[in-house]
Amino acid sequence: MKTPAVLFILASMFTLNASVFAALLDPVTTDAGKISGVAGSSPEVRVYKGVPYAAPPVGELRWRAPQPVSHWEGVRQADHFGPKCMQAQSGMSPAGPPSQMSEDCLYLNIWTAAKSAQEKRPVMVWSHGGGYTMGSGDSPQFDGESLAKKGVVLVTYNYRLGIFGFFSHPELSKESGKNASGNYALMDLAAALRWVRTNISSFGGDPNRVTIFGVSAGAGLVANLVGSPEGKGLFQRAIAQSGSWTGISIGRPNTLSQAEAAGMKTAEALGAKSLSELRGKSADELIKNGRGGGPIVDGWFIPTELSGIYAQGKQNDVDILVGSNQDEGTFFSRPGGSSADAFIKQSRQRFGALADTFLKLYPAGSDPEAAASQLASFRDELAWLMRKWAQTQSMRGKGKAYLYYFTHVPPAAPGAPSRGATHGAETSYVFQNSGSNWTDLDRQVADALSSYWANFAANGDPNGKGLPVWPAIKKAGDRVMVLGDKIEVGPVPDKARLDFFEEYYSSLQPR
């Protein structure tokens, strides 16, 4: 017979376990039907994988705006990730194993530690990188459990890639009803956000506190949606890691007419004389013979060049947190870099009358000096571009802008050379997904970055208890927040380099 003391202990243990293991009760009801998730590696987190947010974009829906999901009966088991979107990488994502690919790929994944649908936690929606041609939302690097434990509802999703995500053709523009074609990946992000607005409260998320964030091409999607009238009201905050509306360098986007001309050449190469014949081609054939670009000025989703929209303060009035990394260029450069002659030739071709000024700032007196200048100029150009975005956004309405510069060097893989704080290096720290060779310092940096990001999603301000104070940015020369071995406000930026990229950027603007 159990004594009262034993019964009390057992009851206490049951109560404790119930609170520790308490999580959102399944099934969860969405607008298309009920779904049931799975437990995360931590019992307080529930994960919902492979949830459709749009109809499969196949057959007649290839190269169309995302359509609503068909309703299903019963309970859908959301216990495995959906297929990756078609890409020429044999199913390899940047940081994940081979998996199934399909045009039927418009799925999202949710991590939540909410115990009820009434909690209204901030929501973060992640756009992966990959040059608009590769990647997926199910990479282990983007596992959302750690961020969920910090109080957010984390969503990752797939968007159409390459020729499926960015393909224009006069017939597509005509049938669209918008006289536009090409920005299907952007439409996918908007569709995912509409799904979030309708359904995320069932997962304990607040549809009125949504932050979109992404890296590289994903940051480009974020920047374009911040500037697009089609993004209005779908989110309240945005985080961009090493990518802006012109991508990872200063330039001008393609126009609809340019993209349509490229699409017609692709159709000709495929031997397709009509849109129906193009839609009849296999996905593999399209990948082999065609290519997508990136966001274009289509006259609808992106009505005019975003440089003008941002300059005029016509972008969406949202808080932003943006930045870049110390060693961005090592991700893209080949060993040894460019020769001095090649670097000088490329500089003169690109910068024209400004080339002499550029080469004084980034000299190329020898091959090693040219290689160093190539990396330094890539770093500074992207840093300037993110600063420009922060500056212009801070002048728009009531929104605040926060600018960072990531300098912490992750430990290199065994036997591999270090690439420094390279392009995308901060992402694992943001998601707090540790590498096998992480040190205590790595874990400290990850805890700080993930806290800054989660605080920003919750309040529109990254600052919080125990974190170094991060000031908002307002002017072109304001000091940046350095996220490194030591987190602190950095030195005043080099004015000559800021001035050069400002002048070059201005030279590209429409007259």
TILOTI-834549 format. One line per 8 residues: number of its first residue (from 1); their letters; for each residue x, y, z of C-alpha. Coordinates in nm, 2 decimals. Layout:
! residues N
NUM> A> X,Y,Z ~ ... .
This chain:
! residues 511
1> MKTPAVLF> 0.00,0.00,0.00 ~ 0.14,0.34,-0.10 ~ 0.18,0.59,0.18 ~ 0.04,0.95,0.15 ~ 0.39,1.08,0.10 ~ 0.45,0.84,-0.19 ~ 0.12,0.93,-0.35 ~ 0.21,1.30,-0.31 .
9> ILASMFTL> 0.54,1.24,-0.49 ~ 0.38,1.05,-0.77 ~ 0.12,1.32,-0.81 ~ 0.38,1.58,-0.82 ~ 0.59,1.39,-1.07 ~ 0.28,1.36,-1.29 ~ 0.21,1.73,-1.27 ~ 0.57,1.81,-1.35 .
17> NASVFAAL> 0.58,1.58,-1.65 ~ 0.25,1.71,-1.78 ~ 0.39,2.07,-1.77 ~ 0.72,1.97,-1.92 ~ 0.57,1.77,-2.20 ~ 0.27,1.99,-2.25 ~ 0.25,2.10,-2.61 ~ -0.01,2.20,-2.87 .
25> LDPVTTDA> -0.28,1.93,-2.88 ~ -0.33,1.75,-3.21 ~ -0.50,1.76,-3.45 ~ -0.47,2.13,-3.55 ~ -0.73,2.27,-3.78 ~ -0.62,2.47,-4.09 ~ -0.84,2.62,-4.36 ~ -0.78,2.32,-4.58 .
33> GKISGVAG> -0.82,2.04,-4.31 ~ -0.68,1.90,-4.00 ~ -0.31,1.81,-3.95 ~ -0.12,1.62,-3.69 ~ 0.25,1.69,-3.62 ~ 0.53,1.51,-3.44 ~ 0.74,1.58,-3.13 ~ 1.06,1.76,-3.17 .
41> SSPEVRVY> 1.38,1.64,-3.00 ~ 1.27,1.86,-2.71 ~ 0.93,1.74,-2.58 ~ 0.80,2.10,-2.54 ~ 0.83,2.16,-2.92 ~ 0.58,2.03,-3.18 ~ 0.68,2.01,-3.54 ~ 0.45,2.01,-3.85 .
49> KGVPYAAP> 0.63,1.90,-4.17 ~ 0.52,1.91,-4.53 ~ 0.21,2.12,-4.49 ~ 0.08,2.24,-4.83 ~ 0.03,2.62,-4.86 ~ -0.07,2.62,-5.23 ~ -0.19,2.38,-5.49 ~ 0.08,2.18,-5.68 .
57> PVGELRWR> 0.21,2.42,-5.95 ~ 0.21,2.15,-6.22 ~ 0.05,2.10,-6.56 ~ -0.16,2.40,-6.64 ~ -0.05,2.56,-6.31 ~ 0.31,2.57,-6.41 ~ 0.42,2.94,-6.43 ~ 0.10,3.06,-6.27 .
65> APQPVSHW> 0.04,3.25,-5.94 ~ -0.01,3.00,-5.65 ~ -0.36,2.86,-5.62 ~ -0.55,2.76,-5.31 ~ -0.50,2.42,-5.15 ~ -0.78,2.16,-5.20 ~ -0.96,2.06,-4.89 ~ -0.89,1.71,-4.75 .
73> EGVRQADH> -1.10,1.49,-4.52 ~ -0.97,1.33,-4.20 ~ -0.64,1.41,-4.04 ~ -0.33,1.47,-4.26 ~ -0.01,1.34,-4.10 ~ 0.25,1.62,-4.11 ~ 0.53,1.40,-4.01 ~ 0.77,1.43,-4.30 .
81> FGPKCMQA> 0.91,1.71,-4.52 ~ 0.76,1.77,-4.86 ~ 0.97,1.73,-5.18 ~ 1.23,2.00,-5.27 ~ 1.15,2.22,-5.56 ~ 1.32,2.12,-5.89 ~ 1.68,2.21,-5.91 ~ 1.99,2.10,-6.10 .
89> QSGMSPAG> 2.17,1.96,-5.80 ~ 2.07,1.59,-5.79 ~ 1.85,1.66,-5.49 ~ 2.13,1.82,-5.29 ~ 2.05,2.13,-5.08 ~ 2.33,2.35,-4.96 ~ 2.35,2.18,-4.63 ~ 2.13,1.87,-4.65 .
97> PPSQMSED> 2.13,1.52,-4.79 ~ 1.97,1.40,-5.11 ~ 1.59,1.39,-5.11 ~ 1.30,1.38,-5.34 ~ 1.25,1.66,-5.59 ~ 0.93,1.76,-5.76 ~ 0.74,2.05,-5.92 ~ 0.48,1.97,-5.65 .
105> CLYLNIWT> 0.69,2.14,-5.38 ~ 0.49,2.42,-5.23 ~ 0.51,2.30,-4.87 ~ 0.60,2.47,-4.54 ~ 0.71,2.35,-4.20 ~ 0.62,2.48,-3.85 ~ 0.80,2.46,-3.51 ~ 0.61,2.57,-3.21 .
113> AAKSAQEK> 0.64,2.54,-2.83 ~ 0.30,2.70,-2.77 ~ 0.08,2.51,-2.54 ~ -0.24,2.65,-2.67 ~ -0.37,2.84,-2.97 ~ -0.43,3.14,-2.75 ~ -0.07,3.23,-2.68 ~ -0.01,3.46,-2.98 .
121> RPVMVWSH> 0.36,3.42,-3.01 ~ 0.57,3.62,-3.27 ~ 0.60,3.44,-3.60 ~ 0.92,3.41,-3.81 ~ 0.90,3.30,-4.18 ~ 1.24,3.19,-4.33 ~ 1.34,3.21,-4.69 ~ 1.64,3.00,-4.77 .
129> GGGYTMGS> 1.93,3.10,-5.00 ~ 2.08,2.93,-5.30 ~ 2.11,3.19,-5.58 ~ 1.74,3.14,-5.67 ~ 1.84,2.80,-5.82 ~ 1.89,2.56,-5.53 ~ 1.80,2.49,-5.17 ~ 1.49,2.41,-4.96 .
137> GDSPQFDG> 1.33,2.49,-4.63 ~ 1.40,2.14,-4.48 ~ 1.78,2.18,-4.45 ~ 1.90,2.06,-4.11 ~ 2.07,2.40,-4.08 ~ 1.73,2.56,-4.06 ~ 1.58,2.34,-3.80 ~ 1.36,2.57,-3.60 .
145> ESLAKKGV> 1.35,2.40,-3.26 ~ 1.59,2.64,-3.08 ~ 1.41,2.95,-3.20 ~ 1.08,2.79,-3.10 ~ 1.22,2.74,-2.75 ~ 1.30,3.11,-2.75 ~ 0.94,3.20,-2.79 ~ 0.87,3.23,-3.16 .
153> VLVTYNYR> 0.66,3.01,-3.40 ~ 0.91,2.93,-3.68 ~ 0.80,2.86,-4.04 ~ 1.02,2.75,-4.32 ~ 0.89,2.69,-4.68 ~ 0.99,2.60,-5.03 ~ 0.96,2.84,-5.32 ~ 0.99,2.76,-5.69 .
161> LGIFGFFS> 1.35,2.78,-5.82 ~ 1.53,2.85,-6.15 ~ 1.32,2.84,-6.46 ~ 1.02,2.74,-6.25 ~ 1.05,3.04,-6.02 ~ 1.16,3.30,-6.27 ~ 1.05,3.26,-6.63 ~ 0.88,3.52,-6.85 .
169> HPELSKES> 0.72,3.49,-7.18 ~ 0.47,3.71,-7.37 ~ 0.20,3.44,-7.36 ~ 0.25,3.41,-6.99 ~ 0.21,3.78,-6.94 ~ -0.10,3.79,-7.15 ~ -0.28,3.51,-6.97 ~ -0.19,3.64,-6.62 .
177> GKNASGNY> -0.44,3.92,-6.63 ~ -0.17,4.15,-6.49 ~ 0.03,4.18,-6.81 ~ 0.32,4.04,-6.61 ~ 0.52,3.72,-6.57 ~ 0.83,3.59,-6.41 ~ 0.82,3.65,-6.03 ~ 0.67,3.32,-5.93 .
185> ALMDLAAA> 0.91,3.27,-5.63 ~ 0.80,3.60,-5.49 ~ 0.44,3.50,-5.54 ~ 0.51,3.18,-5.35 ~ 0.65,3.38,-5.05 ~ 0.34,3.60,-5.06 ~ 0.12,3.29,-5.07 ~ 0.30,3.14,-4.78 .
193> LRWVRTNI> 0.24,3.46,-4.58 ~ -0.13,3.45,-4.67 ~ -0.14,3.10,-4.53 ~ 0.03,3.22,-4.22 ~ -0.21,3.50,-4.18 ~ -0.51,3.26,-4.20 ~ -0.38,2.97,-4.01 ~ -0.09,3.05,-3.77 .
201> SSFGGDPN> -0.31,3.14,-3.48 ~ -0.40,2.77,-3.46 ~ -0.03,2.70,-3.38 ~ -0.01,2.96,-3.11 ~ 0.13,3.23,-3.34 ~ 0.02,3.59,-3.37 ~ -0.08,3.68,-3.74 ~ -0.02,4.05,-3.65 .
209> RVTIFGVS> 0.35,3.99,-3.55 ~ 0.51,3.83,-3.85 ~ 0.87,3.87,-3.94 ~ 1.01,3.75,-4.27 ~ 1.38,3.67,-4.28 ~ 1.63,3.51,-4.51 ~ 1.99,3.48,-4.63 ~ 2.14,3.56,-4.97 .
217> AGAGLVAN> 1.87,3.49,-5.23 ~ 1.63,3.46,-4.95 ~ 1.73,3.81,-4.83 ~ 1.67,3.92,-5.18 ~ 1.31,3.79,-5.17 ~ 1.27,3.97,-4.84 ~ 1.39,4.30,-4.98 ~ 1.17,4.27,-5.29 .
225> LVGSPEGK> 0.86,4.20,-5.08 ~ 0.94,4.49,-4.85 ~ 0.94,4.71,-5.16 ~ 0.64,4.55,-5.33 ~ 0.28,4.67,-5.29 ~ 0.18,4.30,-5.29 ~ 0.36,4.26,-4.96 ~ 0.15,4.52,-4.78 .
233> GLFQRAIA> -0.01,4.39,-4.46 ~ 0.14,4.04,-4.48 ~ 0.42,4.11,-4.23 ~ 0.54,4.37,-3.98 ~ 0.91,4.32,-3.97 ~ 1.19,4.20,-4.19 ~ 1.54,4.06,-4.15 ~ 1.79,4.03,-4.44 .
241> QSGSWTGI> 2.12,3.85,-4.41 ~ 2.36,3.95,-4.69 ~ 2.12,4.03,-4.97 ~ 1.92,4.33,-5.09 ~ 1.68,4.42,-5.37 ~ 1.97,4.42,-5.62 ~ 2.10,4.09,-5.48 ~ 2.45,4.07,-5.34 .
249> SIGRPNTL> 2.60,4.35,-5.55 ~ 2.50,4.69,-5.69 ~ 2.32,4.66,-6.02 ~ 1.99,4.70,-6.21 ~ 1.73,4.43,-6.24 ~ 1.60,4.30,-6.57 ~ 1.28,4.45,-6.71 ~ 0.98,4.25,-6.82 .
257> SQAEAAGM> 1.07,4.30,-7.19 ~ 1.42,4.17,-7.13 ~ 1.30,3.87,-6.94 ~ 1.03,3.79,-7.20 ~ 1.30,3.80,-7.48 ~ 1.51,3.56,-7.28 ~ 1.21,3.34,-7.23 ~ 1.14,3.33,-7.60 .
265> KTAEALGA> 1.50,3.22,-7.67 ~ 1.45,2.94,-7.42 ~ 1.13,2.83,-7.59 ~ 1.31,2.83,-7.92 ~ 1.59,2.62,-7.78 ~ 1.34,2.38,-7.65 ~ 1.15,2.36,-7.99 ~ 0.84,2.48,-7.82 .
273> KSLSELRG> 0.61,2.70,-8.04 ~ 0.34,2.77,-7.79 ~ 0.28,2.80,-7.41 ~ 0.10,2.46,-7.41 ~ 0.41,2.30,-7.56 ~ 0.63,2.46,-7.30 ~ 0.41,2.33,-7.03 ~ 0.42,1.99,-7.19 .
281> KSADELIK> 0.80,1.97,-7.15 ~ 0.94,1.76,-6.87 ~ 1.09,1.93,-6.56 ~ 1.42,1.76,-6.64 ~ 1.42,1.90,-7.00 ~ 1.35,2.25,-6.87 ~ 1.63,2.24,-6.62 ~ 1.88,2.12,-6.88 .
289> NGRGGGPI> 1.78,2.38,-7.15 ~ 1.66,2.68,-6.96 ~ 1.75,2.89,-6.67 ~ 1.58,3.14,-6.44 ~ 1.72,3.47,-6.32 ~ 1.59,3.65,-6.02 ~ 1.33,3.91,-5.94 ~ 1.24,4.13,-6.24 .
297> VDGWFIPT> 1.06,4.46,-6.28 ~ 0.74,4.31,-6.42 ~ 0.52,4.62,-6.38 ~ 0.29,4.45,-6.13 ~ 0.45,4.26,-5.84 ~ 0.75,4.48,-5.88 ~ 0.59,4.79,-6.04 ~ 0.91,4.99,-6.10 .
305> ELSGIYAQ> 1.28,4.96,-6.00 ~ 1.30,4.92,-5.63 ~ 1.58,5.17,-5.60 ~ 1.33,5.44,-5.69 ~ 1.06,5.30,-5.47 ~ 1.29,5.30,-5.17 ~ 1.43,5.64,-5.25 ~ 1.08,5.78,-5.26 .
313> GKQNDVDI> 0.98,5.61,-4.93 ~ 0.70,5.41,-5.11 ~ 0.82,5.07,-4.97 ~ 0.62,4.90,-4.69 ~ 0.66,5.07,-4.35 ~ 0.81,4.78,-4.15 ~ 1.10,4.75,-3.90 ~ 1.41,4.60,-4.05 .
321> LVGSNQDE> 1.73,4.43,-3.92 ~ 1.99,4.38,-4.20 ~ 2.36,4.32,-4.24 ~ 2.65,4.14,-4.39 ~ 2.97,3.95,-4.31 ~ 3.34,4.02,-4.28 ~ 3.45,3.76,-4.54 ~ 3.16,3.75,-4.78 .
329> GTFFSRPG> 3.37,3.70,-5.09 ~ 3.55,3.38,-4.98 ~ 3.22,3.19,-5.05 ~ 3.24,3.27,-5.42 ~ 3.61,3.32,-5.50 ~ 3.84,3.06,-5.64 ~ 4.18,2.99,-5.47 ~ 4.42,3.26,-5.56 .
337> GSSADAFI> 4.15,3.50,-5.68 ~ 4.17,3.71,-5.99 ~ 4.50,3.81,-6.15 ~ 4.59,4.18,-6.14 ~ 4.54,4.22,-6.52 ~ 4.19,4.05,-6.50 ~ 4.09,4.25,-6.20 ~ 4.19,4.58,-6.36 .
345> KQSRQRFG> 4.01,4.49,-6.68 ~ 3.69,4.39,-6.50 ~ 3.70,4.71,-6.29 ~ 3.73,4.93,-6.59 ~ 3.45,4.75,-6.78 ~ 3.22,4.77,-6.48 ~ 3.29,5.12,-6.33 ~ 3.39,5.31,-6.64 .
353> ALADTFLK> 3.47,5.67,-6.55 ~ 3.48,5.57,-6.18 ~ 3.74,5.30,-6.23 ~ 4.04,5.51,-6.14 ~ 3.88,5.60,-5.81 ~ 3.79,5.23,-5.75 ~ 4.15,5.11,-5.82 ~ 4.29,5.37,-5.58 .
361> LYPAGSDP> 4.07,5.23,-5.31 ~ 4.13,4.87,-5.42 ~ 4.47,4.85,-5.58 ~ 4.60,4.57,-5.80 ~ 4.97,4.62,-5.83 ~ 5.03,4.25,-5.81 ~ 4.83,3.93,-5.83 ~ 4.82,3.89,-5.45 .
369> EAAASQLA> 4.72,4.25,-5.41 ~ 4.44,4.21,-5.67 ~ 4.31,3.90,-5.49 ~ 4.30,4.09,-5.16 ~ 4.13,4.38,-5.33 ~ 3.87,4.16,-5.49 ~ 3.77,4.02,-5.15 ~ 3.77,4.36,-4.99 .
377> SFRDELAW> 3.57,4.53,-5.26 ~ 3.31,4.25,-5.25 ~ 3.28,4.28,-4.87 ~ 3.25,4.66,-4.88 ~ 3.01,4.67,-5.17 ~ 2.76,4.44,-5.00 ~ 2.81,4.61,-4.66 ~ 2.73,4.94,-4.83 .
385> LMRKWAQT> 2.42,4.80,-4.99 ~ 2.29,4.67,-4.66 ~ 2.37,5.01,-4.50 ~ 2.19,5.19,-4.78 ~ 1.88,4.98,-4.72 ~ 1.89,5.05,-4.34 ~ 1.94,5.42,-4.40 ~ 1.65,5.45,-4.65 .
393> QSMRGKGK> 1.42,5.24,-4.44 ~ 1.49,5.45,-4.13 ~ 1.36,5.75,-4.32 ~ 1.03,5.57,-4.39 ~ 0.74,5.63,-4.14 ~ 0.78,5.50,-3.79 ~ 0.99,5.19,-3.86 ~ 1.33,5.13,-3.71 .
401> AYLYYFTH> 1.64,4.99,-3.88 ~ 1.92,4.79,-3.73 ~ 2.24,4.72,-3.91 ~ 2.50,4.45,-3.83 ~ 2.84,4.32,-3.94 ~ 2.92,3.96,-3.86 ~ 3.29,3.89,-3.79 ~ 3.29,3.57,-3.58 .
409> VPPAAPGA> 3.49,3.30,-3.76 ~ 3.33,2.95,-3.74 ~ 3.56,2.66,-3.68 ~ 3.66,2.50,-4.01 ~ 3.57,2.14,-4.09 ~ 3.85,1.89,-4.02 ~ 4.11,1.91,-4.30 ~ 3.94,2.21,-4.46 .
417> PSRGATHG> 4.08,2.56,-4.48 ~ 3.89,2.83,-4.30 ~ 3.69,3.07,-4.51 ~ 3.65,3.31,-4.23 ~ 3.32,3.48,-4.15 ~ 3.20,3.39,-4.50 ~ 2.87,3.45,-4.68 ~ 2.59,3.28,-4.48 .
425> AETSYVFQ> 2.82,3.19,-4.19 ~ 2.59,3.36,-3.94 ~ 2.29,3.14,-4.03 ~ 2.38,2.84,-3.81 ~ 2.43,3.09,-3.52 ~ 2.09,3.25,-3.58 ~ 1.92,2.91,-3.57 ~ 2.15,2.80,-3.29 .
433> NSGSNWTD> 2.22,2.47,-3.46 ~ 2.56,2.38,-3.33 ~ 2.83,2.22,-3.53 ~ 3.01,1.92,-3.39 ~ 3.33,2.12,-3.34 ~ 3.17,2.43,-3.18 ~ 3.34,2.58,-2.88 ~ 3.19,2.75,-2.58 .
441> LDRQVADA> 3.25,3.08,-2.77 ~ 3.05,2.96,-3.07 ~ 2.76,2.87,-2.84 ~ 2.78,3.21,-2.67 ~ 2.77,3.39,-3.01 ~ 2.47,3.17,-3.12 ~ 2.28,3.24,-2.80 ~ 2.33,3.61,-2.85 .
449> LSSYWANF> 2.23,3.61,-3.22 ~ 1.93,3.40,-3.18 ~ 1.82,3.62,-2.89 ~ 1.86,3.93,-3.09 ~ 1.66,3.79,-3.38 ~ 1.38,3.65,-3.15 ~ 1.36,3.98,-2.96 ~ 1.33,4.17,-3.29 .
457> AANGDPNG> 1.05,3.94,-3.40 ~ 0.87,4.00,-3.08 ~ 0.91,4.37,-3.04 ~ 1.06,4.52,-3.35 ~ 1.38,4.59,-3.14 ~ 1.66,4.33,-3.10 ~ 1.76,4.46,-2.76 ~ 1.69,4.26,-2.44 .
465> KGLPVWPA> 1.82,4.17,-2.10 ~ 2.18,4.06,-2.08 ~ 2.26,4.17,-2.44 ~ 2.49,4.45,-2.55 ~ 2.28,4.75,-2.65 ~ 2.22,4.77,-3.03 ~ 2.14,5.12,-3.15 ~ 1.92,5.19,-3.45 .
473> IKKAGDRV> 2.08,5.34,-3.76 ~ 1.96,5.66,-3.92 ~ 2.24,5.82,-4.12 ~ 2.48,5.69,-4.39 ~ 2.78,5.71,-4.15 ~ 2.62,5.57,-3.84 ~ 2.82,5.30,-3.66 ~ 2.73,4.93,-3.71 .
481> MVLGDKIE> 2.67,4.66,-3.45 ~ 2.96,4.41,-3.48 ~ 2.85,4.06,-3.41 ~ 3.18,3.88,-3.34 ~ 3.38,3.72,-3.06 ~ 3.30,4.04,-2.88 ~ 2.96,4.20,-2.95 ~ 3.00,4.58,-2.96 .
489> VGPVPDKA> 2.92,4.89,-3.17 ~ 3.19,4.92,-3.44 ~ 3.41,5.20,-3.56 ~ 3.30,5.48,-3.79 ~ 3.30,5.34,-4.15 ~ 3.55,5.45,-4.41 ~ 3.40,5.75,-4.57 ~ 3.59,5.73,-4.90 .
497> RLDFFEEY> 3.46,5.38,-4.97 ~ 3.11,5.47,-4.87 ~ 3.12,5.77,-5.10 ~ 3.25,5.56,-5.39 ~ 2.97,5.30,-5.38 ~ 2.71,5.58,-5.33 ~ 2.84,5.75,-5.64 ~ 2.84,5.43,-5.84 .
505> YSSLQPR> 2.49,5.34,-5.72 ~ 2.36,5.68,-5.81 ~ 2.52,5.65,-6.16 ~ 2.30,5.34,-6.23 ~ 1.97,5.50,-6.14 ~ 1.71,5.59,-6.41 ~ 1.73,5.95,-6.52 .
